[in-house]
Amino acid sequence: MHAEIEASNDGSVAMRLDGEAAQAVLASVMFASRFHKAILPIARSMESWLQGDNGEKKRMLRCQ
């Protein structure tokens, strides 16, 4: 598992994850969304991103 996380002064975070790390992050967000409703929009965005629009793969996910 390999992950690189960079935090910026503006509050944004950039993550570079291998497949195993990405699965762990996704599972954690999905699990947390069951217990904290504020996380639910992030979980839905991640699900939408994974499904893609018309089969198109996206490289960046932005959440606020």
CNS distance restraints for C-alpha pairs under 8 A (distance, minus, plus):
assign (resid   1 and name CA) (resid  18 and name CA) 6.45 0.50 0.50
assign (resid   1 and name CA) (resid  19 and name CA) 7.71 0.50 0.50
assign (resid   1 and name CA) (resid  20 and name CA) 5.51 0.50 0.50
assign (resid   1 and name CA) (resid  21 and name CA) 5.40 0.50 0.50
assign (resid   2 and name CA) (resid  17 and name CA) 6.04 0.50 0.50
assign (resid   2 and name CA) (resid  18 and name CA) 5.60 0.50 0.50
assign (resid   2 and name CA) (resid  20 and name CA) 7.75 0.50 0.50
assign (resid   2 and name CA) (resid  21 and name CA) 6.22 0.50 0.50
assign (resid   3 and name CA) (resid  15 and name CA) 6.96 0.50 0.50
assign (resid   3 and name CA) (resid  16 and name CA) 5.63 0.50 0.50
assign (resid   3 and name CA) (resid  17 and name CA) 4.52 0.50 0.50
assign (resid   3 and name CA) (resid  18 and name CA) 6.54 0.50 0.50
assign (resid   3 and name CA) (resid  21 and name CA) 6.36 0.50 0.50
assign (resid   4 and name CA) (resid  15 and name CA) 5.62 0.50 0.50
assign (resid   4 and name CA) (resid  16 and name CA) 5.05 0.50 0.50
assign (resid   4 and name CA) (resid  17 and name CA) 6.53 0.50 0.50
assign (resid   5 and name CA) (resid  13 and name CA) 6.92 0.50 0.50
assign (resid   5 and name CA) (resid  14 and name CA) 5.72 0.50 0.50
assign (resid   5 and name CA) (resid  15 and name CA) 4.52 0.50 0.50
assign (resid   5 and name CA) (resid  16 and name CA) 6.52 0.50 0.50
assign (resid   6 and name CA) (resid  13 and name CA) 5.66 0.50 0.50
assign (resid   6 and name CA) (resid  14 and name CA) 5.15 0.50 0.50
assign (resid   6 and name CA) (resid  15 and name CA) 6.47 0.50 0.50
assign (resid   7 and name CA) (resid  11 and name CA) 6.82 0.50 0.50
assign (resid   7 and name CA) (resid  12 and name CA) 6.02 0.50 0.50
assign (resid   7 and name CA) (resid  13 and name CA) 4.50 0.50 0.50
assign (resid   7 and name CA) (resid  14 and name CA) 6.49 0.50 0.50
assign (resid   8 and name CA) (resid  12 and name CA) 5.43 0.50 0.50
assign (resid   8 and name CA) (resid  13 and name CA) 6.22 0.50 0.50
assign (resid  17 and name CA) (resid  21 and name CA) 5.47 0.50 0.50
assign (resid  17 and name CA) (resid  22 and name CA) 5.48 0.50 0.50
assign (resid  18 and name CA) (resid  22 and name CA) 6.06 0.50 0.50
assign (resid  19 and name CA) (resid  23 and name CA) 6.22 0.50 0.50
assign (resid  20 and name CA) (resid  24 and name CA) 6.37 0.50 0.50
assign (resid  21 and name CA) (resid  25 and name CA) 6.23 0.50 0.50
assign (resid  22 and name CA) (resid  26 and name CA) 6.06 0.50 0.50
assign (resid  23 and name CA) (resid  27 and name CA) 6.03 0.50 0.50
assign (resid  24 and name CA) (resid  28 and name CA) 6.12 0.50 0.50
assign (resid  25 and name CA) (resid  29 and name CA) 6.19 0.50 0.50
assign (resid  26 and name CA) (resid  30 and name CA) 6.10 0.50 0.50
assign (resid  26 and name CA) (resid  43 and name CA) 7.88 0.50 0.50
assign (resid  26 and name CA) (resid  46 and name CA) 7.56 0.50 0.50
assign (resid  27 and name CA) (resid  31 and name CA) 6.03 0.50 0.50
assign (resid  28 and name CA) (resid  32 and name CA) 6.03 0.50 0.50
assign (resid  29 and name CA) (resid  33 and name CA) 6.03 0.50 0.50
assign (resid  29 and name CA) (resid  39 and name CA) 7.29 0.50 0.50
assign (resid  29 and name CA) (resid  42 and name CA) 7.66 0.50 0.50
assign (resid  29 and name CA) (resid  43 and name CA) 6.08 0.50 0.50
assign (resid  30 and name CA) (resid  34 and name CA) 6.91 0.50 0.50
assign (resid  30 and name CA) (resid  40 and name CA) 7.88 0.50 0.50
assign (resid  30 and name CA) (resid  43 and name CA) 5.64 0.50 0.50
assign (resid  31 and name CA) (resid  35 and name CA) 7.48 0.50 0.50
assign (resid  32 and name CA) (resid  36 and name CA) 6.19 0.50 0.50
assign (resid  32 and name CA) (resid  39 and name CA) 6.93 0.50 0.50
assign (resid  33 and name CA) (resid  37 and name CA) 5.97 0.50 0.50
assign (resid  33 and name CA) (resid  38 and name CA) 7.41 0.50 0.50
assign (resid  33 and name CA) (resid  39 and name CA) 4.90 0.50 0.50
assign (resid  33 and name CA) (resid  40 and name CA) 4.79 0.50 0.50
assign (resid  33 and name CA) (resid  43 and name CA) 6.58 0.50 0.50
assign (resid  34 and name CA) (resid  40 and name CA) 7.52 0.50 0.50
assign (resid  36 and name CA) (resid  40 and name CA) 7.22 0.50 0.50
assign (resid  39 and name CA) (resid  43 and name CA) 6.46 0.50 0.50
assign (resid  40 and name CA) (resid  44 and name CA) 6.18 0.50 0.50
assign (resid  41 and name CA) (resid  45 and name CA) 6.09 0.50 0.50
assign (resid  42 and name CA) (resid  46 and name CA) 6.16 0.50 0.50
assign (resid  42 and name CA) (resid  63 and name CA) 6.59 0.50 0.50
assign (resid  43 and name CA) (resid  47 and name CA) 6.23 0.50 0.50
assign (resid  44 and name CA) (resid  48 and name CA) 6.11 0.50 0.50
assign (resid  45 and name CA) (resid  49 and name CA) 6.03 0.50 0.50
assign (resid  45 and name CA) (resid  61 and name CA) 7.93 0.50 0.50
assign (resid  45 and name CA) (resid  63 and name CA) 7.76 0.50 0.50
assign (resid  46 and name CA) (resid  50 and name CA) 6.12 0.50 0.50
assign (resid  46 and name CA) (resid  61 and name CA) 7.58 0.50 0.50
assign (resid  47 and name CA) (resid  51 and name CA) 6.29 0.50 0.50
assign (resid  48 and name CA) (resid  52 and name CA) 6.13 0.50 0.50
assign (resid  49 and name CA) (resid  53 and name CA) 7.79 0.50 0.50
assign (resid  49 and name CA) (resid  57 and name CA) 7.92 0.50 0.50
assign (resid  49 and name CA) (resid  58 and name CA) 6.87 0.50 0.50
assign (resid  49 and name CA) (resid  61 and name CA) 7.21 0.50 0.50
assign (resid  50 and name CA) (resid  57 and name CA) 7.81 0.50 0.50
assign (resid  51 and name CA) (resid  55 and name CA) 7.16 0.50 0.50
assign (resid  52 and name CA) (resid  56 and name CA) 5.29 0.50 0.50
assign (resid  52 and name CA) (resid  57 and name CA) 5.74 0.50 0.50
assign (resid  52 and name CA) (resid  58 and name CA) 6.93 0.50 0.50
assign (resid  53 and name CA) (resid  57 and name CA) 7.74 0.50 0.50
